């Protein structure tokens, strides 16, 4: 290994000291607007509010909903121990009001160590493309609707796909191929022939049937069925009938599905590995752009540049979890690691 690393280092025209890349997952930009008895008090309350919002925003990226609930129990004073740095993006103040935007960085090492000690799961929000088949009935005894123009539930979903991180949740497109493949009855009984066709046509393995029915005068009951494993659950959404009720239901279902994806991507935070990587670039800006992309991958704990020059950079990448998961995350960004024995070549796909 020593010869391989020595050879890689030798090909550079010049060397630089180690540079550690910051993981952007642990940064959050937070807006606050606080009114108090005076400006100083308003600013102090705003800082406390920003710290909590940033901490929970970061927590939502690295743990499940149950993990976030556990971390939200920490006091403001305890949360302060997790804050590494706060910078002011913009601010305005009057005698009693303080409005600002802060960039808050959470201390990655302290947070991950606390999660380990308290058995809070560490997750990487994996990519997913989830198709929703929204069937609808006004009353339980009605025939279910899917493609009919009176299906207000499907029309609400067609306002646009929901994107949460790398998870995309979208309604079945109203086109001829989908019309021919499935109807409401087939969807509700999870017809294998029909839904296999839908999976092929729409290039997704994740299909959920979201069967909605009004619950009395107020509220919507949605039965969510997974074609992948047959799991079923019921979600009740309170509210008056109308567009907002459907919007709230879509929000709850989307959050529910996103949390399912996160639970599937729980990783062993204690399983830490380090590899040496070589990357060739045409312009320095290419490497700086790639470095940012690498920082945004949840599996990557740190990047330390060993040497740079002559269109090449050598760096050490520390990551958690399995190499296969890291490789999958890189390929989602159109890059691939190729083993060269004691080091890896990072190439663009």
C-alpha positions as CSV (number, residue, x, y, z in Angstrom):
1,X,0.0,0.0,0.0
2,X,2.9,2.3,0.8
3,X,4.2,2.0,-2.7
4,X,0.8,2.7,-4.2
5,X,0.2,5.8,-2.2
6,X,3.7,7.0,-2.7
7,X,3.3,6.6,-6.5
8,X,0.0,8.5,-6.5
9,X,1.5,11.4,-4.5
10,X,4.6,11.5,-6.8
11,X,2.6,12.4,-9.9
12,X,1.4,15.7,-8.5
13,X,3.2,18.9,-9.4
14,X,2.8,20.4,-6.0
15,X,1.5,19.4,-2.6
16,X,-0.8,21.1,-0.1
17,X,-1.6,20.5,3.6
18,X,-4.6,18.4,4.5
19,X,-8.0,20.2,4.0
20,X,-11.1,18.8,5.7
21,X,-14.4,19.3,3.9
22,X,-17.4,20.3,5.9
23,X,-20.5,18.1,5.6
24,X,-23.4,20.3,4.5
25,X,-25.9,17.9,6.0
26,X,-25.1,19.4,9.3
27,X,-25.7,23.0,8.2
28,X,-29.1,24.8,8.3
29,X,-30.2,28.2,7.2
30,X,-32.9,29.4,9.6
31,X,-35.2,32.5,9.5
32,X,-36.5,34.0,12.7
33,X,-38.8,36.9,13.6
34,X,-39.1,37.7,17.3
35,X,-40.8,40.5,19.2
36,X,-39.9,41.1,22.9
37,X,-39.7,43.9,25.4
38,X,-36.5,45.3,23.8
39,X,-34.2,44.6,20.9
40,X,-31.5,42.8,23.0
41,X,-34.1,40.4,24.4
42,X,-35.6,39.8,21.0
43,X,-32.2,39.0,19.6
44,X,-31.4,36.6,22.4
45,X,-34.7,34.8,22.0
46,X,-34.2,34.7,18.2
47,X,-30.8,33.0,18.7
48,X,-32.3,30.4,21.0
49,X,-35.1,29.7,18.5
50,X,-32.7,29.5,15.6
51,X,-30.5,27.0,17.4
52,X,-33.5,24.7,18.1
53,X,-34.9,25.0,14.6
54,X,-31.5,24.2,13.1
55,X,-30.8,21.3,15.4
56,X,-34.1,19.7,14.6
57,X,-33.7,20.4,10.9
58,X,-30.4,18.5,10.9
59,X,-31.9,15.8,13.1
60,X,-34.6,15.2,10.5
61,X,-31.9,14.5,7.9
62,X,-30.0,11.9,10.0
63,X,-32.6,10.0,12.0
64,X,-36.2,8.7,11.9
65,X,-39.3,10.6,13.0
66,X,-39.0,8.7,16.3
67,X,-35.4,9.8,16.6
68,X,-36.3,13.4,16.0
69,X,-39.0,13.2,18.7
70,X,-36.4,11.9,21.1
71,X,-34.0,14.7,20.3
72,X,-36.7,17.3,20.5
73,X,-37.0,16.6,24.2
74,X,-33.6,18.3,24.8
75,X,-33.8,21.7,26.5
76,X,-32.5,24.9,24.8
77,X,-29.5,24.8,27.1
78,X,-28.7,21.2,26.1
79,X,-29.1,22.0,22.4
80,X,-26.6,24.8,22.7
81,X,-23.9,22.1,23.4
82,X,-24.5,20.7,19.8
83,X,-24.1,24.1,18.1
84,X,-20.7,24.5,16.5
85,X,-21.0,27.8,14.7
86,X,-23.6,30.5,14.0
87,X,-23.2,33.2,11.3
88,X,-25.6,36.0,10.4
89,X,-26.8,36.1,6.8
90,X,-29.0,39.1,7.3
91,X,-30.7,40.9,10.1
92,X,-33.0,43.9,10.9
93,X,-33.9,45.2,14.3
94,X,-36.3,47.8,15.8
95,X,-36.8,48.7,19.5
96,X,-38.7,45.5,20.2
97,X,-38.4,43.3,17.1
98,X,-35.6,41.3,15.6
99,X,-35.7,39.7,12.2
100,X,-32.8,37.6,10.9
101,X,-31.5,34.8,8.8
102,X,-28.8,32.6,10.4
103,X,-26.6,29.9,9.1
104,X,-26.2,27.4,11.9
105,X,-23.7,24.5,11.9
106,X,-24.4,21.6,14.2
107,X,-21.3,19.7,15.6
108,X,-21.4,16.4,13.6
109,X,-19.1,14.5,16.0
110,X,-21.0,15.5,19.2
111,X,-24.4,14.7,17.6
112,X,-23.5,11.3,16.2
113,X,-21.8,10.3,19.5
114,X,-24.9,11.4,21.5
115,X,-27.1,9.3,19.1
116,X,-24.8,6.3,19.6
117,X,-24.9,6.6,23.3
118,X,-28.7,6.9,23.4
119,X,-29.5,4.2,20.8
120,X,-31.0,6.8,18.4
121,X,-30.9,5.3,14.9
122,X,-28.7,7.0,12.3
123,X,-30.1,7.0,8.8
124,X,-29.2,8.2,5.3
125,X,-32.2,9.5,3.4
126,X,-32.0,7.1,0.4
127,X,-33.4,7.9,-3.0
128,X,-36.8,6.5,-4.0
129,X,-39.4,7.0,-6.7
130,X,-42.8,6.3,-5.2
131,X,-45.9,6.1,-7.4
132,X,-49.3,6.7,-5.8
133,X,-52.6,5.4,-7.1
134,X,-55.2,7.6,-5.6
135,X,-58.7,6.0,-5.5
136,X,-61.6,7.9,-3.9
137,X,-65.1,7.5,-2.6
138,X,-67.3,10.1,-1.0
139,X,-69.1,7.4,1.1
140,X,-67.8,3.9,2.1
141,X,-70.7,2.3,0.1
142,X,-69.8,4.1,-3.1
143,X,-68.0,2.5,-6.0
144,X,-64.3,3.6,-6.0
145,X,-63.1,6.2,-8.5
146,X,-59.7,6.4,-10.2
147,X,-59.7,7.9,-13.7
148,X,-63.2,9.5,-13.5
149,X,-63.2,13.3,-13.6
150,X,-65.1,13.4,-10.3
151,X,-62.0,12.0,-8.5
152,X,-61.0,15.1,-6.6
153,X,-58.4,13.1,-4.7
154,X,-56.5,12.2,-7.8
155,X,-56.7,15.8,-9.1
156,X,-55.2,17.1,-5.9
157,X,-52.2,14.7,-6.3
158,X,-51.8,15.9,-9.9
159,X,-50.9,19.4,-8.7
160,X,-47.3,18.1,-8.9
161,X,-44.9,15.5,-7.4
162,X,-43.7,15.8,-3.8
163,X,-39.9,16.0,-3.4
164,X,-38.4,15.4,0.0
165,X,-34.7,15.1,-0.2
166,X,-34.0,12.4,-2.8
167,X,-37.5,10.9,-2.4
168,X,-39.9,11.7,-5.2
169,X,-43.6,10.9,-4.6
170,X,-45.9,11.2,-7.6
171,X,-49.4,10.3,-8.8
172,X,-50.0,7.8,-11.6
173,X,-49.9,9.8,-14.8
174,X,-53.3,9.9,-16.7
175,X,-52.2,8.5,-20.0
176,X,-53.4,5.7,-22.3
177,X,-50.9,3.1,-21.1
178,X,-51.9,3.5,-17.5
179,X,-55.7,3.7,-18.3
180,X,-55.4,0.3,-20.1
181,X,-53.4,-1.3,-17.3
182,X,-55.3,-0.6,-14.2
183,X,-58.7,0.6,-12.8
184,X,-59.8,1.3,-9.3
185,X,-61.0,-2.2,-8.5
186,X,-57.7,-3.8,-9.7
187,X,-55.7,-1.2,-7.7
188,X,-57.6,-1.9,-4.5
189,X,-57.1,-5.6,-4.7
190,X,-53.4,-5.1,-5.6
191,X,-53.8,-7.0,-8.8
192,X,-50.4,-8.4,-9.6
193,X,-50.7,-8.4,-13.4
194,X,-52.0,-4.9,-13.5
195,X,-49.6,-3.4,-11.0
196,X,-46.6,-5.2,-12.6
197,X,-47.5,-3.4,-15.8
198,X,-47.8,-0.1,-14.0
199,X,-44.4,-0.6,-12.4
200,X,-42.8,-1.3,-15.8
201,X,-44.6,1.6,-17.6
202,X,-43.6,4.1,-14.9
203,X,-40.1,2.8,-14.1
204,X,-40.7,2.3,-10.4
205,X,-40.7,-0.6,-7.9
206,X,-42.5,1.4,-5.2
207,X,-46.3,1.5,-5.6
208,X,-48.8,2.5,-3.0
209,X,-52.6,2.6,-3.4
210,X,-54.0,5.5,-1.4
211,X,-57.8,4.9,-1.0
212,X,-59.5,8.0,0.4
213,X,-63.0,8.3,1.8
214,X,-64.7,11.2,3.7
215,X,-65.0,10.5,7.4
216,X,-68.3,12.1,8.3
217,X,-68.8,15.8,7.7
218,X,-65.2,16.6,8.6
219,X,-62.1,14.6,7.9
220,X,-60.6,12.2,5.4
221,X,-59.6,8.6,6.0
222,X,-56.9,7.3,3.8
223,X,-56.0,3.6,3.6
224,X,-52.5,3.2,2.3
225,X,-51.5,-0.2,0.8
226,X,-48.1,-1.2,-0.4
227,X,-47.9,-3.3,-3.5
228,X,-44.3,-4.3,-2.6
229,X,-45.1,-6.1,0.7
230,X,-48.9,-5.9,1.1
231,X,-48.6,-3.7,4.3
232,X,-51.7,-1.6,5.1
233,X,-52.2,1.3,7.4
234,X,-54.9,3.9,7.9
235,X,-54.3,7.6,8.2
236,X,-57.0,10.0,9.4
237,X,-56.7,13.7,8.5
238,X,-59.1,16.1,10.2
239,X,-60.5,19.2,8.5
240,X,-63.3,20.7,6.5
241,X,-63.9,19.3,3.0
242,X,-62.1,21.1,0.4
243,X,-58.7,21.5,-1.3
244,X,-56.9,22.2,2.0
245,X,-58.0,18.9,3.4
246,X,-56.6,17.0,0.4
247,X,-53.4,19.1,0.6
248,X,-53.0,18.2,4.3
249,X,-53.6,14.5,3.6
250,X,-50.9,14.5,0.8
251,X,-48.5,16.2,3.2
252,X,-49.1,13.5,5.9
253,X,-48.8,10.6,3.5
254,X,-45.6,12.0,2.0
255,X,-44.0,12.5,5.4
256,X,-45.1,8.9,6.3
257,X,-43.6,7.4,3.1
258,X,-40.4,9.5,3.5
259,X,-40.0,8.1,7.0
260,X,-40.4,4.6,5.7
261,X,-37.6,5.1,3.2
262,X,-35.4,6.5,6.0
263,X,-36.1,3.5,8.2
264,X,-34.9,1.3,5.3
265,X,-31.7,3.2,5.3
266,X,-30.6,2.9,8.9
267,X,-26.8,2.5,8.9
268,X,-24.3,1.4,11.5
269,X,-22.8,4.7,12.5
270,X,-19.9,2.9,14.3
271,X,-18.8,1.1,11.1
272,X,-16.3,3.6,9.8
273,X,-13.9,3.1,6.9
274,X,-11.3,5.1,5.1
275,X,-10.2,4.9,1.5
276,X,-7.6,6.7,-0.7
277,X,-9.1,8.2,-3.8
278,X,-7.6,9.7,-7.0
279,X,-9.7,12.0,-9.2
280,X,-8.6,13.7,-12.5
281,X,-10.0,17.1,-13.5
282,X,-9.7,19.6,-16.4
283,X,-10.3,22.7,-14.3
284,X,-9.9,23.3,-10.6
285,X,-13.6,24.4,-10.5
286,X,-14.5,20.8,-11.5
287,X,-12.9,19.4,-8.4
288,X,-14.4,22.1,-6.2
289,X,-17.9,21.2,-7.6
290,X,-17.3,17.5,-7.0
291,X,-16.0,18.1,-3.5
292,X,-19.3,19.8,-2.7
293,X,-21.3,16.9,-4.1
294,X,-19.3,14.5,-2.0
295,X,-19.9,16.6,1.1
296,X,-23.6,16.3,0.6
297,X,-23.6,12.5,0.7
298,X,-24.8,11.3,4.1
299,X,-22.4,8.4,4.2
300,X,-19.4,10.6,3.9
301,X,-18.0,11.7,7.2
302,X,-14.9,13.6,6.0
303,X,-12.7,14.4,3.0
304,X,-9.1,15.2,3.6
305,X,-7.0,16.4,0.6
306,X,-3.5,14.9,0.6
307,X,-2.2,16.4,-2.7
308,X,-3.4,18.4,-5.6
309,X,-1.9,19.6,-8.9
310,X,-1.4,18.8,-12.6
311,X,-5.1,18.1,-13.1
312,X,-5.3,15.5,-10.3
313,X,-6.3,15.4,-6.7
314,X,-5.6,12.7,-4.1
315,X,-7.8,12.6,-1.0
316,X,-8.8,10.3,1.8
317,X,-12.6,9.7,2.2
318,X,-14.0,8.5,5.5
319,X,-17.4,7.0,5.3
320,X,-19.9,5.0,7.4
321,X,-21.9,2.0,6.6
322,X,-21.2,-0.4,3.7
323,X,-19.1,0.4,0.6
324,X,-22.0,-0.8,-1.6
325,X,-24.3,2.0,-0.1
326,X,-21.5,4.6,-0.7
327,X,-21.1,3.4,-4.3
328,X,-24.9,3.5,-4.8
329,X,-25.0,7.1,-3.5
330,X,-22.1,8.1,-5.8
331,X,-23.8,6.5,-8.8
332,X,-27.0,8.5,-8.1
333,X,-24.7,11.6,-8.6
334,X,-23.3,9.9,-11.8
335,X,-19.9,9.0,-10.4
336,X,-18.3,5.6,-9.8
337,X,-15.4,4.2,-7.7
338,X,-13.0,1.8,-9.5
339,X,-10.7,-0.2,-7.3
340,X,-7.0,-0.1,-8.2
341,X,-5.8,-2.4,-5.4
342,X,-4.7,0.0,-2.6
343,X,-6.6,3.0,-3.8
344,X,-9.7,3.9,-5.9
345,X,-10.2,6.0,-9.1
346,X,-13.2,8.2,-9.0
347,X,-14.7,8.5,-12.5
348,X,-17.7,10.3,-14.0
349,X,-20.3,7.9,-15.5
